[in-house]
Amino acid sequence: MHAVVFERKGGPEVLEYKEVDDPRPQEGAVVVDVEAVGVNYRDVYERTRPGYGADPPAVVGIEGAGTVASSGERVAWVGVPGSYAEHAAAPRELLVPVPEGVSAQTAAAVLLQGMTAHYLASDSYAIEAGDEVVVHSAAGGVGLLLTQLAKLRGGRVIATTSTAEKAALAREAGADEVIGYEGFADRVRSLTGGDGAAAIYDGVGKATFLDGLKALRPLGRMILYGSPSGQPDPLDVAALTAGSLYVQRPLLNTYVRTPELLRERAGALFELVASGRLDVRIGHRYPLAEARRAHEDLEARRTAGKLILLPGERS
């Protein structure tokens, strides 16, 4: 079969599309025929950061959708190593059923980022009607979904984006206000009548984290769920006394730590998609052989929405 392999840590150039041996499932696992692969920023970390993800040589990626080879069941998954491939060996406990009305491409595009957005809006800070919240990087894969979920819960969304094109996408997703990153804390204060936001959902990191604390209302929550701009500078906890603030650094794994929790959250997410209440934007589709280009586009922030790879498609 064909897969995308990295032999060493490094830039996008370390990704090679090549023939490898078919996967051999261990006990409790099955072979899945991969129809679509989700591209995530954690995949960048896997090929760049020592001690993160699989050690090279390895097939990159953890998210996808397809069919169980032995039964034809339509499934999707997060957390299955070696997903940038035509076939993968997946533990049964990591597979979730894909309902009618949700395509394999949509399932691969929404599962990881959609479940992330779902726990952020309903658990990290459970948005209530009238709550004003900030969604950073609102035109990204998580941002577009989180904005929609916040609106479904009755929240008022202040979105941050870096370009006019991305601002338009955030508005289409339902954002009430769209602002740039420069001076965003003061803008949030102004837009909330001086009160500050109930929560800031920060998927940016170092570039926005400390300033974000200044934009929170008393008892507000700073939720840092990603850091592509780098890890934030060390936090002086005394800074939280300004409004008795809360800070969380959540991980999806905590919220789907059992097969039951995984299926429950995935099921709720797919129900929203199948019913048309949650729109999934696929920013670009690439043949599996062009995984390197997908990573280049992702790191250069040339994309909006989710990127997916398609095994079997030609360049």
ZAKOLNU-431577 format. One record per residue (C-alpha): residue number from 1; z negated, y, x. Coordinates in pm, whole numbers, plus 32768, in hexadecimal, padded with zeros to 4 digits. Each point is the difference from the previous one (the first is absolute). Layout:
BEGIN
<r nr="NUM" Z="Z" Y="Y" X="X"/>
...
END
This chain:
BEGIN
<r nr="1" Z="8000" Y="8000" X="8000"/>
<r nr="2" Z="8015" Y="8170" X="8062"/>
<r nr="3" Z="7ECF" Y="80DB" X="8035"/>
<r nr="4" Z="7F95" Y="8144" X="80A6"/>
<r nr="5" Z="7F34" Y="7FB4" X="8137"/>
<r nr="6" Z="7F48" Y="80D7" X="80FC"/>
<r nr="7" Z="7FC4" Y="7F6F" X="815C"/>
<r nr="8" Z="7F22" Y="811D" X="8076"/>
<r nr="9" Z="7F4F" Y="8132" X="7F79"/>
<r nr="10" Z="80CD" Y="813F" X="7FFC"/>
<r nr="11" Z="80F1" Y="80DD" X="7F41"/>
<r nr="12" Z="8102" Y="7F99" X="7EFB"/>
<r nr="13" Z="80DC" Y="7F7C" X="8116"/>
<r nr="14" Z="7F1B" Y="7ED0" X="8029"/>
<r nr="15" Z="806D" Y="7F7C" X="7EAB"/>
<r nr="16" Z="8108" Y="7EEF" X="8021"/>
<r nr="17" Z="80C1" Y="7F57" X="7EE9"/>
<r nr="18" Z="8030" Y="7E99" X="8073"/>
<r nr="19" Z="7FFF" Y="7E93" X="7F9E"/>
<r nr="20" Z="7EAD" Y="7F56" X="8003"/>
<r nr="21" Z="7F74" Y="7EB5" X="7F8C"/>
<r nr="22" Z="7FBC" Y="7FD2" X="7E8E"/>
<r nr="23" Z="7E91" Y="8031" X="7FA3"/>
<r nr="24" Z="7F1E" Y="7ED3" X="7FE6"/>
<r nr="25" Z="7EF5" Y="8036" X="7EF6"/>
<r nr="26" Z="7E9E" Y="7F92" X="8041"/>
<r nr="27" Z="7F2D" Y="7F53" X="7EF7"/>
<r nr="28" Z="7FE0" Y="80DF" X="7ECD"/>
<r nr="29" Z="813C" Y="80C3" X="8053"/>
<r nr="30" Z="8166" Y="7FF2" X="7F80"/>
<r nr="31" Z="8152" Y="8073" X="807E"/>
<r nr="32" Z="808C" Y="812C" X="7F47"/>
<r nr="33" Z="8169" Y="8071" X="8000"/>
<r nr="34" Z="7FE5" Y="8174" X="8048"/>
<r nr="35" Z="80D6" Y="80E0" X="7F22"/>
<r nr="36" Z="7F6D" Y="8152" X="8062"/>
<r nr="37" Z="7F11" Y="807C" X="810C"/>
<r nr="38" Z="7F1B" Y="812C" X="7FE4"/>
<r nr="39" Z="7FFD" Y="80EC" X="812C"/>
<r nr="40" Z="7EAF" Y="80A6" X="803E"/>
<r nr="41" Z="7F6E" Y="80E7" X="8104"/>
<r nr="42" Z="7F11" Y="7EEB" X="8063"/>
<r nr="43" Z="8136" Y="7F4A" X="8082"/>
<r nr="44" Z="802B" Y="811D" X="80F9"/>
<r nr="45" Z="7E98" Y="7FCC" X="806F"/>
<r nr="46" Z="8042" Y="7E8A" X="8023"/>
<r nr="47" Z="810F" Y="8039" X="8104"/>
<r nr="48" Z="7F52" Y="8125" X="80B1"/>
<r nr="49" Z="7E87" Y="7FD0" X="7FFE"/>
<r nr="50" Z="7F52" Y="7EFC" X="80D8"/>
<r nr="51" Z="7F26" Y="7F17" X="7F33"/>
<r nr="52" Z="80A4" Y="8064" X="7EB6"/>
<r nr="53" Z="80B0" Y="7EF9" X="7F2F"/>
<r nr="54" Z="80B4" Y="7EDE" X="80A1"/>
<r nr="55" Z="800B" Y="7FE0" X="8179"/>
<r nr="56" Z="815F" Y="7FF1" X="8091"/>
<r nr="57" Z="80DB" Y="7F40" X="8002"/>
<r nr="58" Z="7FF8" Y="7FFC" X="7E85"/>
<r nr="59" Z="80BF" Y="8053" X="7EC4"/>
<r nr="60" Z="7F8F" Y="8151" X="7F7B"/>
<r nr="61" Z="7F97" Y="805C" X="7E9C"/>
<r nr="62" Z="7F14" Y="7F89" X="7EF0"/>
<r nr="63" Z="8096" Y="805D" X="7EAB"/>
<r nr="64" Z="811A" Y="7F78" X="7F30"/>
<r nr="65" Z="807D" Y="7F54" X="7EC7"/>
<r nr="66" Z="80D7" Y="7ED2" X="7FB6"/>
<r nr="67" Z="7FE7" Y="7E9F" X="7F7D"/>
<r nr="68" Z="7F36" Y="7ECE" X="805F"/>
<r nr="69" Z="8102" Y="7F15" X="809A"/>
<r nr="70" Z="7F6E" Y="7EC4" X="7F62"/>
<r nr="71" Z="7FD0" Y="8083" X="7E9D"/>
<r nr="72" Z="80CD" Y="813D" X="7FCB"/>
<r nr="73" Z="7ECF" Y="80CD" X="7F9A"/>
<r nr="74" Z="8035" Y="8177" X="8020"/>
<r nr="75" Z="7EEE" Y="808A" X="80DF"/>
<r nr="76" Z="7F9D" Y="8128" X="80D4"/>
<r nr="77" Z="7F04" Y="8021" X="8119"/>
<r nr="78" Z="7F3E" Y="80E1" X="80E9"/>
<r nr="79" Z="7F5B" Y="7F80" X="813C"/>
<r nr="80" Z="80F7" Y="7EED" X="805B"/>
<r nr="81" Z="8056" Y="8021" X="8173"/>
<r nr="82" Z="816C" Y="7FDA" X="805E"/>
<r nr="83" Z="8095" Y="8094" X="7EC5"/>
<r nr="84" Z="812D" Y="80A7" X="80AA"/>
<r nr="85" Z="80BF" Y="7EB9" X="7FDC"/>
<r nr="86" Z="80E0" Y="7F34" X="7F1F"/>
<r nr="87" Z="7EE3" Y="7F0A" X="7FC1"/>
<r nr="88" Z="7E87" Y="8018" X="802B"/>
<r nr="89" Z="7ED6" Y="7F17" X="7FED"/>
<r nr="90" Z="7F0B" Y="8093" X="7F06"/>
<r nr="91" Z="7EA3" Y="7F89" X="7FA3"/>
<r nr="92" Z="7FF8" Y="7FBF" X="7E8A"/>
<r nr="93" Z="7ECD" Y="80DD" X="7FD9"/>
<r nr="94" Z="80C7" Y="8130" X="8078"/>
<r nr="95" Z="811B" Y="7FD7" X="7F06"/>
<r nr="96" Z="8005" Y="80B9" X="7EB5"/>
<r nr="97" Z="80EF" Y="7FB8" X="7EE0"/>
<r nr="98" Z="8114" Y="80FC" X="7FBC"/>
<r nr="99" Z="8031" Y="8030" X="7E88"/>
<r nr="100" Z="8146" Y="8021" X="7F44"/>
<r nr="101" Z="807C" Y="8164" X="800A"/>
<r nr="102" Z="7F9F" Y="8033" X="816C"/>
<r nr="103" Z="810C" Y="7FB3" X="8103"/>
<r nr="104" Z="7FBA" Y="7F6F" X="8157"/>
<r nr="105" Z="8067" Y="8149" X="809F"/>
<r nr="106" Z="7F13" Y="80C6" X="7F25"/>
<r nr="107" Z="7EE6" Y="7F07" X="803C"/>
<r nr="108" Z="802C" Y="8019" X="817A"/>
<r nr="109" Z="800E" Y="817A" X="7FE7"/>
<r nr="110" Z="7EC8" Y="802F" X="7F2F"/>
<r nr="111" Z="7EFD" Y="7EF3" X="804B"/>
<r nr="112" Z="7F4C" Y="807E" X="8137"/>
<r nr="113" Z="8028" Y="8174" X="7FC1"/>
<r nr="114" Z="7FD2" Y="7FD9" X="7E89"/>
<r nr="115" Z="7EBB" Y="7F3E" X="8020"/>
<r nr="116" Z="7F8C" Y="8103" X="80FD"/>
<r nr="117" Z="804C" Y="811B" X="7F0D"/>
<r nr="118" Z="7F59" Y="7F3A" X="7EE9"/>
<r nr="119" Z="7EB2" Y="7FD4" X="80B1"/>
<r nr="120" Z="8006" Y="8167" X="807D"/>
<r nr="121" Z="8027" Y="808E" X="7EA1"/>
<r nr="122" Z="7F1B" Y="7F0D" X="7F4C"/>
<r nr="123" Z="7EF6" Y="7F9A" X="8100"/>
<r nr="124" Z="7FEB" Y="80DA" X="8139"/>
<r nr="125" Z="7FE3" Y="8124" X="7F13"/>
<r nr="126" Z="802D" Y="7FA8" X="7E93"/>
<r nr="127" Z="80CB" Y="8128" X="7F82"/>
<r nr="128" Z="7F92" Y="8084" X="7EAF"/>
<r nr="129" Z="80B7" Y="80E5" X="7F0F"/>
<r nr="130" Z="800B" Y="8161" X="8088"/>
<r nr="131" Z="7FAA" Y="7FA5" X="8167"/>
<r nr="132" Z="80BF" Y="80C6" X="8105"/>
<r nr="133" Z="8066" Y="7F27" X="8128"/>
<r nr="134" Z="80CF" Y="8030" X="8139"/>
<r nr="135" Z="8107" Y="7F00" X="8060"/>
<r nr="136" Z="807A" Y="802C" X="8165"/>
<r nr="137" Z="815B" Y="7F85" X="8062"/>
<r nr="138" Z="804F" Y="7FF4" X="7E8E"/>
<r nr="139" Z="816E" Y="7F9F" X="802F"/>
<r nr="140" Z="7FA7" Y="7ECB" X="80CA"/>
<r nr="141" Z="7FEC" Y="7EA1" X="7F75"/>
<r nr="142" Z="7E8D" Y="800F" X="7FA9"/>
<r nr="143" Z="800C" Y="8171" X="7FA8"/>
<r nr="144" Z="8107" Y="7FE2" X="7EEF"/>
<r nr="145" Z="7F47" Y="7EDC" X="7F5F"/>
<r nr="146" Z="7EA9" Y="80A2" X="8024"/>
<r nr="147" Z="807D" Y="8141" X="7F61"/>
<r nr="148" Z="807D" Y="7F3E" X="7ED1"/>
<r nr="149" Z="7EBD" Y="7F38" X="7FDF"/>
<r nr="150" Z="7F30" Y="813D" X="801B"/>
<r nr="151" Z="80C8" Y="809A" X="7EE5"/>
<r nr="152" Z="7FDC" Y="7EC4" X="7F2C"/>
<r nr="153" Z="7E87" Y="8027" X="8025"/>
<r nr="154" Z="800E" Y="816C" X="7F91"/>
<r nr="155" Z="7FD9" Y="80A5" X="8154"/>
<r nr="156" Z="809C" Y="8142" X="807E"/>
<r nr="157" Z="80B8" Y="7FBE" X="8146"/>
<r nr="158" Z="802B" Y="80F6" X="811F"/>
<r nr="159" Z="8101" Y="7F5F" X="80E5"/>
<r nr="160" Z="8054" Y="804E" X="8168"/>
<r nr="161" Z="815A" Y="7FC4" X="8093"/>
<r nr="162" Z="80C4" Y="8070" X="8132"/>
<r nr="163" Z="8157" Y="805A" X="7F70"/>
<r nr="164" Z="809B" Y="808F" X="7EC6"/>
<r nr="165" Z="80AA" Y="7EB4" X="7FB9"/>
<r nr="166" Z="7EB6" Y="7F47" X="8011"/>
<r nr="167" Z="7F5B" Y="810B" X="7F29"/>
<r nr="168" Z="8103" Y="7FBC" X="7EF2"/>
<r nr="169" Z="7FAF" Y="7E8C" X="800B"/>
<r nr="170" Z="7E8C" Y="8048" X="7FDD"/>
<r nr="171" Z="8044" Y="80D9" X="7ECE"/>
<r nr="172" Z="80D6" Y="7EED" X="7F68"/>
<r nr="173" Z="7ED7" Y="7F14" X="802C"/>
<r nr="174" Z="7F29" Y="80F1" X="7F37"/>
<r nr="175" Z="7F55" Y="80E0" X="80FF"/>
<r nr="176" Z="7F79" Y="813D" X="7F5D"/>
<r nr="177" Z="800E" Y="80CD" X="8140"/>
<r nr="178" Z="80B9" Y="7FBF" X="8144"/>
<r nr="179" Z="7F9C" Y="80B2" X="8141"/>
<r nr="180" Z="8041" Y="7FE4" X="8175"/>
<r nr="181" Z="7F09" Y="7F8B" X="8106"/>
<r nr="182" Z="7FC5" Y="814A" X="80AE"/>
<r nr="183" Z="7ECD" Y="80A6" X="7F6E"/>
<r nr="184" Z="7FE8" Y="7EF7" X="7EF1"/>
<r nr="185" Z="7E83" Y="8012" X="7FE8"/>
<r nr="186" Z="8008" Y="816F" X="7F9B"/>
<r nr="187" Z="811D" Y="7FBA" X="7F0C"/>
<r nr="188" Z="7F3A" Y="7EE6" X="7F5D"/>
<r nr="189" Z="7ED4" Y="80E6" X="7FDB"/>
<r nr="190" Z="80DC" Y="8106" X="7F5E"/>
<r nr="191" Z="80AC" Y="7F0C" X="7F16"/>
<r nr="192" Z="7EB1" Y="7F74" X="7F8B"/>
<r nr="193" Z="7F68" Y="8154" X="7FB7"/>
<r nr="194" Z="7F27" Y="7FEA" X="8136"/>
<r nr="195" Z="7F5A" Y="7EBB" X="7F96"/>
<r nr="196" Z="80B6" Y="7F0E" X="80E6"/>
<r nr="197" Z="8093" Y="7EAA" X="7FBE"/>
<r nr="198" Z="7F43" Y="7ED7" X="7F76"/>
<r nr="199" Z="80A8" Y="7F1E" X="80FE"/>
<r nr="200" Z="80F9" Y="8011" X="811B"/>
<r nr="201" Z="80D5" Y="7ECD" X="803C"/>
<r nr="202" Z="805F" Y="801F" X="816E"/>
<r nr="203" Z="8107" Y="7F18" X="808B"/>
<r nr="204" Z="8050" Y="80E8" X="8124"/>
<r nr="205" Z="7ECC" Y="7FFD" X="80E0"/>
<r nr="206" Z="7FB8" Y="80E5" X="8125"/>
<r nr="207" Z="80E4" Y="811B" X="7F8F"/>
<r nr="208" Z="7F55" Y="8031" X="7EAF"/>
<r nr="209" Z="7EAD" Y="7F54" X="7FFB"/>
<r nr="210" Z="7F09" Y="8108" X="8078"/>
<r nr="211" Z="80AA" Y="811F" X="7F46"/>
<r nr="212" Z="7FF8" Y="7F2B" X="7EC6"/>
<r nr="213" Z="7E84" Y="8004" X="7FFE"/>
<r nr="214" Z="8013" Y="8176" X="7FC2"/>
<r nr="215" Z="80CF" Y="7FC5" X="7EC4"/>
<r nr="216" Z="7F06" Y="7F1F" X="7F4B"/>
<r nr="217" Z="7F1C" Y="8062" X="7EE2"/>
<r nr="218" Z="7E8C" Y="7FAC" X="8012"/>
<r nr="219" Z="7FD6" Y="7E84" X="8002"/>
<r nr="220" Z="8175" Y="7FE3" X="8048"/>
<r nr="221" Z="8098" Y="7ED2" X="80AB"/>
<r nr="222" Z="80D7" Y="7FF6" X="8135"/>
<r nr="223" Z="80BA" Y="7EB5" X="7FFE"/>
<r nr="224" Z="80BB" Y="7FB6" X="8141"/>
<r nr="225" Z="80E3" Y="7ED3" X="7FC8"/>
<r nr="226" Z="80FB" Y="802D" X="811D"/>
<r nr="227" Z="8032" Y="80C0" X="8142"/>
<r nr="228" Z="816B" Y="8012" X="8078"/>
<r nr="229" Z="7FB3" Y="8154" X="80A1"/>
<r nr="230" Z="7EE7" Y="7F5C" X="80C8"/>
<r nr="231" Z="7E92" Y="7FB2" X="7FCA"/>
<r nr="232" Z="7F35" Y="8131" X="7F91"/>
<r nr="233" Z="7F21" Y="80B0" X="80FA"/>
<r nr="234" Z="7E96" Y="7F86" X="7FFA"/>
<r nr="235" Z="7F4A" Y="8072" X="7EC7"/>
<r nr="236" Z="7EBB" Y="80C0" X="801D"/>
<r nr="237" Z="7F4B" Y="7F78" X="7ECF"/>
<r nr="238" Z="7F4D" Y="814E" X="7FDE"/>
<r nr="239" Z="814E" Y="8087" X="7F82"/>
<r nr="240" Z="7FCE" Y="7F31" X="7EC4"/>
<r nr="241" Z="7ECB" Y="80C8" X="7F9D"/>
<r nr="242" Z="80DA" Y="8125" X="7F94"/>
<r nr="243" Z="8031" Y="7F56" X="7EB2"/>
<r nr="244" Z="7F4B" Y="7EB2" X="8022"/>
<r nr="245" Z="8158" Y="7F6C" X="803E"/>
<r nr="246" Z="806A" Y="7E94" X="8014"/>
<r nr="247" Z="80F3" Y="7F65" X="80F9"/>
<r nr="248" Z="80A0" Y="7EAA" X="7FDD"/>
<r nr="249" Z="80EB" Y="7F3F" X="80E4"/>
<r nr="250" Z="8075" Y="7EE9" X="7F16"/>
<r nr="251" Z="80DD" Y="7ED2" X="803F"/>
<r nr="252" Z="80CB" Y="7F44" X="7EFE"/>
<r nr="253" Z="7F75" Y="7EB7" X="8084"/>
<r nr="254" Z="7EA8" Y="805B" X="7F78"/>
<r nr="255" Z="8088" Y="8032" X="7EA2"/>
<r nr="256" Z="80CC" Y="7EBD" X="7FFD"/>
<r nr="257" Z="7F0F" Y="7F2E" X="80CF"/>
<r nr="258" Z="8014" Y="7ED0" X="7F1B"/>
<r nr="259" Z="812E" Y="7F5B" X="7F5E"/>
<r nr="260" Z="7F73" Y="8061" X="7EAD"/>
<r nr="261" Z="7FE1" Y="8170" X="805A"/>
<r nr="262" Z="815D" Y="7FF9" X="8098"/>
<r nr="263" Z="80A2" Y="7F6B" X="7ECA"/>
<r nr="264" Z="7F3F" Y="80E9" X="7F19"/>
<r nr="265" Z="806B" Y="813D" X="80B4"/>
<r nr="266" Z="8165" Y="7F8A" X="8037"/>
<r nr="267" Z="8018" Y="7F9E" X="7E93"/>
<r nr="268" Z="7F87" Y="8155" X="7F8B"/>
<r nr="269" Z="80F9" Y="80A7" X="80E8"/>
<r nr="270" Z="812A" Y="7F2D" X="7F93"/>
<r nr="271" Z="7FA6" Y="803E" X="7E93"/>
<r nr="272" Z="801D" Y="8176" X="803A"/>
<r nr="273" Z="8150" Y="7FCF" X="80AC"/>
<r nr="274" Z="808D" Y="7F10" X="7EFB"/>
<r nr="275" Z="7F99" Y="80E8" X="7EE4"/>
<r nr="276" Z="80AD" Y="812A" X="809E"/>
<r nr="277" Z="7EC2" Y="80C9" X="8030"/>
<r nr="278" Z="8019" Y="7FF2" X="817B"/>
<r nr="279" Z="8148" Y="8053" X="80AA"/>
<r nr="280" Z="8042" Y="7F60" X="8153"/>
<r nr="281" Z="80DF" Y="80CB" X="80E4"/>
<r nr="282" Z="80B9" Y="7F39" X="8108"/>
<r nr="283" Z="805A" Y="8102" X="8105"/>
<r nr="284" Z="80F7" Y="7F27" X="80BE"/>
<r nr="285" Z="8077" Y="7E9A" X="8017"/>
<r nr="286" Z="8061" Y="7F6F" X="8152"/>
<r nr="287" Z="808D" Y="7EAE" X="8061"/>
<r nr="288" Z="7EF4" Y="7F36" X="80B4"/>
<r nr="289" Z="80CF" Y="8022" X="813D"/>
<r nr="290" Z="7FC5" Y="8179" X="7FF7"/>
<r nr="291" Z="7E85" Y="7FF4" X="800C"/>
<r nr="292" Z="8006" Y="80D1" X="813D"/>
<r nr="293" Z="80B0" Y="811C" X="7F49"/>
<r nr="294" Z="7F07" Y="7FE9" X="7EE2"/>
<r nr="295" Z="7EE1" Y="802E" X="80F7"/>
<r nr="296" Z="80B0" Y="8124" X="80A7"/>
<r nr="297" Z="802F" Y="80AC" X="7EAF"/>
<r nr="298" Z="7E98" Y="7FBA" X="7F99"/>
<r nr="299" Z="7F68" Y="808D" X="813E"/>
<r nr="300" Z="80E1" Y="8132" X="7FF6"/>
<r nr="301" Z="7F8C" Y="8047" X="7E9B"/>
<r nr="302" Z="816B" Y="8001" X="7F8C"/>
<r nr="303" Z="7FAA" Y="7F33" X="7ECD"/>
<r nr="304" Z="7F61" Y="8027" X="7EAA"/>
<r nr="305" Z="7F87" Y="7EDF" X="7F2B"/>
<r nr="306" Z="7FF9" Y="7E97" X="8077"/>
<r nr="307" Z="80E8" Y="7F5F" X="80FD"/>
<r nr="308" Z="8067" Y="7E97" X="7FD3"/>
<r nr="309" Z="80C5" Y="7F03" X="80CB"/>
<r nr="310" Z="80EE" Y="7F0A" X="7F60"/>
<r nr="311" Z="803B" Y="7EAE" X="80A6"/>
<r nr="312" Z="8161" Y="7F82" X="7FD5"/>
<r nr="313" Z="809E" Y="8158" X="7FE9"/>
<r nr="314" Z="80F2" Y="8064" X="8112"/>
<r nr="315" Z="7FEE" Y="813A" X="80CE"/>
END
